[in-house]
C-alpha cells in the first residue's frame, strides 16, 4: 500500500512535471532555427554544436528550477510539521488547563 502523499509533495511533483514539459517545449522552439541551419552543408557542424550547447544550457537551467522546487518542498514539509507539532502542544495545554479548572471547580 502506498503512503498518502502530502500536499507539499503533490505540489512539488506538479511543478517538476510542469518544468519538464516547459523545458521540452523550450528546447523544441529553440532548436527550430538551428535545425534549418543544419540543412546547409557549410553550417551543419557549427549548427549541431550550437544545438548541443543550447540543449545543455537549457537543461541546466531547468535542473536548477527542479532542485529549488525540491528544496522548497522539503522546507514546506518541515514548516507544516512544525506547525502541526505546535498545534498539538497547544491543544494539550488547553486540555490540561480545562482539566485543571474542572478539577478545581469540583473541589
OpenMM code with the backbone's topology and positions (N, CA, C; nanometers):
from openmm import Vec3, app, unit

residues = "UNK UNK UNK UNK UNK UNK UNK UNK UNK UNK UNK UNK UNK UNK UNK UNK UNK UNK UNK UNK UNK UNK UNK UNK UNK UNK UNK UNK UNK UNK UNK UNK UNK UNK UNK UNK UNK UNK UNK UNK UNK UNK UNK UNK UNK UNK UNK UNK UNK UNK UNK UNK UNK UNK UNK UNK UNK UNK UNK UNK UNK UNK UNK UNK UNK UNK UNK UNK UNK UNK UNK UNK UNK UNK UNK UNK UNK UNK UNK UNK UNK UNK UNK UNK UNK UNK UNK UNK UNK UNK UNK UNK UNK UNK UNK UNK UNK UNK UNK UNK UNK UNK UNK UNK UNK UNK UNK".split()
positions = [
    Vec3(0.0842, -0.1186, 0.0000),
    Vec3(0.0000, 0.0000, 0.0000),
    Vec3(0.0886, 0.1249, 0.0000),
    Vec3(0.0568, 0.2203, -0.0857),
    Vec3(0.1358, 0.3429, -0.0952),
    Vec3(0.0988, 0.4382, 0.0178),
    Vec3(0.1998, 0.5056, 0.0692),
    Vec3(0.1749, 0.6052, 0.1731),
    Vec3(0.1018, 0.7237, 0.1109),
    Vec3(0.0168, 0.7854, 0.1891),
    Vec3(-0.0560, 0.9031, 0.1428),
    Vec3(0.0434, 1.0164, 0.1189),
    Vec3(0.0335, 1.0797, 0.0020),
    Vec3(0.1251, 1.1889, -0.0301),
    Vec3(0.0789, 1.3167, 0.0375),
    Vec3(0.1766, 1.3928, 0.0828),
    Vec3(0.1460, 1.5195, 0.1485),
    Vec3(0.1213, 1.6259, 0.0430),
    Vec3(0.0539, 1.7310, 0.0834),
    Vec3(0.0261, 1.8422, -0.0079),
    Vec3(0.1554, 1.9006, -0.0657),
    Vec3(0.2584, 1.9270, 0.0176),
    Vec3(0.3826, 1.9801, -0.0412),
    Vec3(0.4428, 1.8857, -0.1457),
    Vec3(0.4330, 1.7546, -0.1223),
    Vec3(0.4889, 1.6583, -0.2178),
    Vec3(0.4098, 1.6604, -0.3482),
    Vec3(0.2776, 1.6682, -0.3385),
    Vec3(0.1946, 1.6752, -0.4593),
    Vec3(0.2256, 1.8006, -0.5398),
    Vec3(0.2400, 1.9132, -0.4706),
    Vec3(0.2724, 2.0397, -0.5383),
    Vec3(0.4106, 2.0305, -0.6020),
    Vec3(0.5061, 1.9748, -0.5275),
    Vec3(0.6429, 1.9605, -0.5793),
    Vec3(0.6432, 1.8759, -0.7071),
    Vec3(0.5698, 1.7653, -0.7070),
    Vec3(0.5634, 1.6790, -0.8254),
    Vec3(0.4974, 1.7505, -0.9434),
    Vec3(0.3925, 1.8267, -0.9163),
    Vec3(0.3248, 1.9001, -1.0237),
    Vec3(0.4179, 2.0042, -1.0850),
    Vec3(0.4916, 2.0757, -1.0009),
    Vec3(0.5857, 2.1761, -1.0519),
    Vec3(0.6973, 2.1086, -1.1310),
    Vec3(0.7452, 1.9956, -1.0819),
    Vec3(0.8512, 1.9222, -1.1516),
    Vec3(0.8041, 1.8777, -1.2905),
    Vec3(0.6847, 1.8219, -1.2973),
    Vec3(0.6308, 1.7783, -1.4271),
    Vec3(0.6091, 1.8985, -1.5190),
    Vec3(0.5603, 2.0074, -1.4620),
    Vec3(0.5405, 2.1290, -1.5418),
    Vec3(0.6713, 2.1827, -1.5954),
    Vec3(0.7745, 2.1828, -1.5112),
    Vec3(0.9068, 2.2311, -1.5545),
    Vec3(0.9622, 2.1434, -1.6664),
    Vec3(0.9421, 2.0127, -1.6552),
    Vec3(0.9905, 1.9217, -1.7593),
    Vec3(0.9171, 1.9474, -1.8909),
    Vec3(0.7875, 1.9679, -1.8839),
    Vec3(0.7094, 1.9969, -2.0049),
    Vec3(0.7546, 2.1280, -2.0687),
    Vec3(0.7707, 2.2316, -1.9869),
    Vec3(0.8154, 2.3613, -2.0382),
    Vec3(0.9557, 2.3490, -2.0971),
    Vec3(1.0424, 2.2715, -2.0312),
    Vec3(1.1784, 2.2510, -2.0824),
    Vec3(1.1749, 2.1878, -2.2220),
    Vec3(1.0915, 2.0859, -2.2398),
    Vec3(1.0809, 2.0202, -2.3702),
    Vec3(1.0318, 2.1171, -2.4783),
    Vec3(0.9330, 2.1973, -2.4445),
    Vec3(0.8808, 2.2969, -2.5386),
    Vec3(0.9882, 2.4007, -2.5701),
    Vec3(1.0561, 2.4475, -2.4653),
    Vec3(1.1633, 2.5458, -2.4804),
    Vec3(1.2703, 2.4935, -2.5768),
    Vec3(1.3137, 2.3692, -2.5553),
    Vec3(1.4171, 2.3098, -2.6411),
    Vec3(1.3680, 2.2964, -2.7855),
    Vec3(1.2420, 2.2570, -2.8025),
    Vec3(1.1868, 2.2413, -2.9382),
    Vec3(1.1840, 2.3736, -3.0134),
    Vec3(1.1365, 2.4778, -2.9453),
    Vec3(1.1293, 2.6090, -3.0099),
    Vec3(1.2692, 2.6618, -3.0393),
    Vec3(1.3596, 2.6488, -2.9429),
    Vec3(1.4956, 2.6998, -2.9612),
    Vec3(1.5708, 2.6243, -3.0712),
    Vec3(1.5341, 2.4983, -3.0943),
    Vec3(1.6048, 2.4162, -3.1933),
    Vec3(1.5638, 2.4470, -3.3376),
    Vec3(1.4490, 2.5070, -3.3570),
    Vec3(1.3992, 2.5283, -3.4933),
    Vec3(1.4982, 2.6003, -3.5850),
    Vec3(1.5511, 2.7159, -3.5468),
    Vec3(1.6439, 2.7828, -3.6392),
    Vec3(1.7715, 2.7008, -3.6630),
    Vec3(1.8160, 2.6311, -3.5590),
    Vec3(1.9383, 2.5512, -3.5760),
    Vec3(1.9147, 2.4308, -3.6654),
    Vec3(1.7960, 2.3740, -3.6586),
    Vec3(1.7616, 2.2613, -3.7461),
    Vec3(1.7646, 2.3061, -3.8917),
    Vec3(1.7175, 2.4252, -3.9171),
    Vec3(1.7208, 2.4799, -4.0535),
    Vec3(1.8656, 2.5025, -4.0973),
    Vec3(1.9481, 2.5562, -4.0070),
    Vec3(2.0889, 2.5782, -4.0404),
    Vec3(2.1633, 2.4474, -4.0657),
    Vec3(2.1207, 2.3388, -4.0015),
    Vec3(2.1847, 2.2080, -4.0218),
    Vec3(2.1651, 2.1555, -4.1642),
    Vec3(2.0667, 2.2088, -4.2344),
    Vec3(2.0440, 2.1664, -4.3726),
    Vec3(2.1521, 2.2179, -4.4666),
    Vec3(2.2250, 2.3178, -4.4246),
    Vec3(2.3331, 2.3730, -4.5058),
    Vec3(2.4598, 2.2919, -4.4810),
    Vec3(2.5248, 2.2495, -4.5892),
    Vec3(2.6497, 2.1741, -4.5753),
    Vec3(2.7549, 2.2566, -4.5018),
    Vec3(2.7576, 2.3852, -4.5273),
    Vec3(2.8567, 2.4738, -4.4682),
    Vec3(2.8350, 2.4936, -4.3182),
    Vec3(2.7092, 2.4987, -4.2753),
    Vec3(2.6780, 2.5310, -4.1353),
    Vec3(2.6358, 2.4100, -4.0505),
    Vec3(2.6320, 2.2916, -4.1117),
    Vec3(2.5844, 2.1731, -4.0405),
    Vec3(2.6609, 2.1489, -3.9105),
    Vec3(2.7925, 2.1464, -3.9157),
    Vec3(2.8750, 2.1204, -3.7968),
    Vec3(2.8553, 2.2249, -3.6876),
    Vec3(2.8732, 2.3524, -3.7219),
    Vec3(2.8528, 2.4558, -3.6191),
    Vec3(2.7095, 2.4567, -3.5632),
    Vec3(2.6107, 2.4304, -3.6477),
    Vec3(2.4719, 2.4300, -3.6012),
    Vec3(2.4477, 2.3145, -3.5034),
    Vec3(2.5031, 2.1981, -3.5338),
    Vec3(2.4893, 2.0837, -3.4424),
    Vec3(2.5566, 2.1123, -3.3087),
    Vec3(2.6736, 2.1738, -3.3135),
    Vec3(2.7444, 2.2074, -3.1897),
    Vec3(2.6662, 2.3126, -3.1111),
    Vec3(2.6134, 2.4119, -3.1801),
    Vec3(2.5335, 2.5151, -3.1126),
    Vec3(2.4094, 2.4523, -3.0487),
    Vec3(2.3461, 2.3582, -3.1193),
    Vec3(2.2282, 2.2908, -3.0644),
    Vec3(2.2660, 2.2098, -2.9406),
    Vec3(2.3803, 2.1421, -2.9434),
    Vec3(2.4265, 2.0633, -2.8290),
    Vec3(2.4480, 2.1540, -2.7067),
    Vec3(2.5173, 2.2663, -2.7281),
    Vec3(2.5437, 2.3605, -2.6184),
    Vec3(2.4123, 2.4210, -2.5687),
    Vec3(2.3253, 2.4563, -2.6616),
    Vec3(2.1961, 2.5145, -2.6259),
    Vec3(2.1124, 2.4166, -2.5428),
    Vec3(2.1040, 2.2911, -2.5859),
    Vec3(2.0289, 2.1899, -2.5104),
    Vec3(2.0871, 2.1713, -2.3709),
    Vec3(2.2181, 2.1685, -2.3631),
    Vec3(2.2849, 2.1527, -2.2329),
    Vec3(2.2529, 2.2713, -2.1413),
    Vec3(2.2601, 2.3908, -2.1960),
    Vec3(2.2348, 2.5115, -2.1179),
    Vec3(2.0888, 2.5177, -2.0707),
    Vec3(1.9966, 2.4925, -2.1623),
    Vec3(1.8547, 2.4924, -2.1253),
    Vec3(1.8292, 2.3843, -2.0198),
    Vec3(1.8862, 2.2667, -2.0387),
    Vec3(1.8702, 2.1581, -1.9417),
    Vec3(1.9232, 2.1964, -1.8048),
    Vec3(2.0363, 2.2651, -1.8014),
    Vec3(2.0959, 2.3060, -1.6737),
    Vec3(2.0043, 2.4050, -1.6004),
    Vec3(1.9432, 2.4940, -1.6751),
    Vec3(1.8520, 2.5921, -1.6143),
    Vec3(1.7335, 2.5208, -1.5499),
    Vec3(1.6739, 2.4273, -1.6208),
    Vec3(1.5578, 2.3565, -1.5661),
    Vec3(1.5984, 2.2604, -1.4539),
    Vec3(1.7197, 2.2107, -1.4564),
    Vec3(1.7696, 2.1304, -1.3440),
    Vec3(1.7741, 2.2147, -1.2169),
    Vec3(1.8171, 2.3399, -1.2305),
    Vec3(1.8208, 2.4309, -1.1150),
    Vec3(1.6780, 2.4568, -1.0655),
    Vec3(1.5855, 2.4780, -1.1574),
    Vec3(1.4452, 2.5003, -1.1191),
    Vec3(1.3928, 2.3798, -1.0421),
    Vec3(1.4214, 2.2580, -1.0907),
    Vec3(1.3745, 2.1374, -1.0217),
    Vec3(1.4412, 2.1219, -0.8854),
    Vec3(1.5688, 2.1569, -0.8741),
    Vec3(1.6394, 2.1482, -0.7462),
    Vec3(1.5809, 2.2468, -0.6452),
    Vec3(1.5572, 2.3706, -0.6888),
    Vec3(1.4962, 2.4701, -0.5995),
    Vec3(1.3570, 2.4226, -0.5581),
    Vec3(1.2812, 2.3699, -0.6518),
    Vec3(1.1483, 2.3172, -0.6230),
    Vec3(1.1561, 2.2080, -0.5155),
    Vec3(1.2516, 2.1181, -0.5267),
    Vec3(1.2672, 2.0098, -0.4289),
    Vec3(1.3010, 2.0671, -0.2916),
    Vec3(1.3897, 2.1653, -0.2873),
    Vec3(1.4278, 2.2253, -0.1599),
    Vec3(1.3105, 2.3010, -0.0965),
    Vec3(1.2328, 2.3699, -0.1783),
    Vec3(1.1155, 2.4404, -0.1273),
    Vec3(1.0134, 2.3386, -0.0739),
    Vec3(0.9980, 2.2277, -0.1438),
    Vec3(0.9073, 2.1224, -0.0973),
    Vec3(0.9501, 2.0664, 0.0372),
    Vec3(1.0800, 2.0437, 0.0532),
    Vec3(1.1324, 1.9947, 0.1807),
    Vec3(1.1073, 2.0966, 0.2909),
    Vec3(1.1354, 2.2226, 0.2631),
    Vec3(1.1130, 2.3286, 0.3613),
    Vec3(0.9650, 2.3386, 0.3979),
    Vec3(0.8778, 2.3320, 0.2993),
    Vec3(0.7339, 2.3401, 0.3258),
    Vec3(0.6892, 2.2239, 0.4143),
    Vec3(0.7389, 2.1042, 0.3861),
    Vec3(0.7040, 1.9878, 0.4689),
    Vec3(0.7507, 2.0065, 0.6122),
    Vec3(0.8721, 2.0576, 0.6284),
    Vec3(0.9257, 2.0804, 0.7630),
    Vec3(0.8441, 2.1856, 0.8378),
    Vec3(0.8095, 2.2948, 0.7701),
    Vec3(0.7318, 2.4008, 0.8340),
    Vec3(0.5917, 2.3523, 0.8719),
    Vec3(0.5303, 2.2735, 0.7851),
    Vec3(0.3985, 2.2199, 0.8167),
    Vec3(0.4055, 2.1225, 0.9344),
    Vec3(0.5114, 2.0428, 0.9411),
    Vec3(0.5288, 1.9502, 1.0535),
    Vec3(0.5474, 2.0278, 1.1837),
    Vec3(0.6255, 2.1353, 1.1791),
    Vec3(0.6443, 2.2199, 1.2983),
    Vec3(0.5125, 2.2825, 1.3413),
    Vec3(0.4366, 2.3320, 1.2472),
    Vec3(0.3078, 2.3948, 1.2793),
    Vec3(0.2133, 2.2924, 1.3411),
    Vec3(0.2131, 2.1724, 1.2869),
    Vec3(0.1279, 2.0664, 1.3416),
    Vec3(0.1708, 2.0326, 1.4844),
    Vec3(0.3013, 2.0243, 1.5069),
    Vec3(0.3520, 1.9946, 1.6415),
    Vec3(0.3111, 2.1048, 1.7387),
    Vec3(0.3198, 2.2305, 1.6968),
    Vec3(0.2797, 2.3419, 1.7834),
    Vec3(0.1305, 2.3363, 1.8153),
    Vec3(0.0502, 2.3041, 1.7139),
    Vec3(-0.0946, 2.2924, 1.7374),
    Vec3(-0.1232, 2.1794, 1.8366),
    Vec3(-0.0505, 2.0697, 1.8244),
    Vec3(-0.0690, 1.9565, 1.9147),
    Vec3(-0.0324, 1.9956, 2.0574),
    Vec3(0.0792, 2.0670, 2.0729),
    Vec3(0.1217, 2.1122, 2.2061),
    Vec3(0.0172, 2.2072, 2.2637),
    Vec3(-0.0282, 2.3031, 2.1827),
    Vec3(-0.1287, 2.3986, 2.2305),
    Vec3(-0.2583, 2.3277, 2.2679),
    Vec3(-0.2996, 2.2312, 2.1895),
    Vec3(-0.4219, 2.1565, 2.2187),
    Vec3(-0.4058, 2.0812, 2.3502),
    Vec3(-0.2880, 2.0263, 2.3745),
    Vec3(-0.2604, 1.9580, 2.5008),
    Vec3(-0.2635, 2.0533, 2.6179),
    Vec3(-0.2109, 2.1738, 2.5987),
    Vec3(-0.2115, 2.2748, 2.7051),
    Vec3(-0.3534, 2.3189, 2.7370),
    Vec3(-0.4359, 2.3366, 2.6350),
    Vec3(-0.5754, 2.3759, 2.6554),
    Vec3(-0.6485, 2.2655, 2.7296),
    Vec3(-0.6260, 2.1402, 2.6891),
    Vec3(-0.6901, 2.0268, 2.7548),
    Vec3(-0.6453, 2.0181, 2.9003),
    Vec3(-0.5158, 2.0376, 2.9250),
    Vec3(-0.4625, 2.0330, 3.0613),
    Vec3(-0.5231, 2.1457, 3.1449),
    Vec3(-0.5324, 2.2663, 3.0871),
    Vec3(-0.5887, 2.3814, 3.1563),
    Vec3(-0.7349, 2.3552, 3.1912),
    Vec3(-0.8102, 2.3019, 3.0968),
    Vec3(-0.9520, 2.2721, 3.1206),
    Vec3(-0.9677, 2.1646, 3.2279),
    Vec3(-0.8822, 2.0617, 3.2222),
    Vec3(-0.8884, 1.9543, 3.3227),
    Vec3(-0.8578, 2.0086, 3.4607),
    Vec3(-0.7568, 2.0951, 3.4698),
    Vec3(-0.7193, 2.1544, 3.5982),
    Vec3(-0.8317, 2.2424, 3.6495),
    Vec3(-0.8929, 2.3212, 3.5640),
    Vec3(-1.0030, 2.4098, 3.6023),
    Vec3(-1.1247, 2.3278, 3.6458),
    Vec3(-1.1540, 2.2208, 3.5759),
    Vec3(-1.2676, 2.1350, 3.6115),
    Vec3(-1.2422, 2.0678, 3.7457),
    Vec3(-1.1183, 2.0230, 3.7663),
    Vec3(-1.0821, 1.9596, 3.8930),
    Vec3(-1.0957, 2.0582, 4.0076),
    Vec3(-1.0499, 2.1813, 3.9880),
    Vec3(-1.0574, 2.2845, 4.0932),
    Vec3(-1.2037, 2.3187, 4.1222),
    Vec3(-1.2878, 2.3184, 4.0192),
    Vec3(-1.4284, 2.3514, 4.0395),
    Vec3(-1.4991, 2.2438, 4.1211),
    Vec3(-1.4559, 2.1203, 4.1091),
    Vec3(-1.5175, 2.0112, 4.1840),
    Vec3(-1.4749, 2.0135, 4.3307),
    Vec3(-1.3612, 2.0714, 4.3610),
    Vec3(-1.3098, 2.0682, 4.5000),
    Vec3(-1.3238, 2.1978, 4.5637),
] * unit.nanometer
topology = app.Topology()
chain = topology.addChain("A")
for resn in residues:
    res = topology.addResidue(resn, chain)
    for name in ("N", "CA", "C"):
        topology.addAtom(name, app.Element.getBySymbol(name[0]), res)
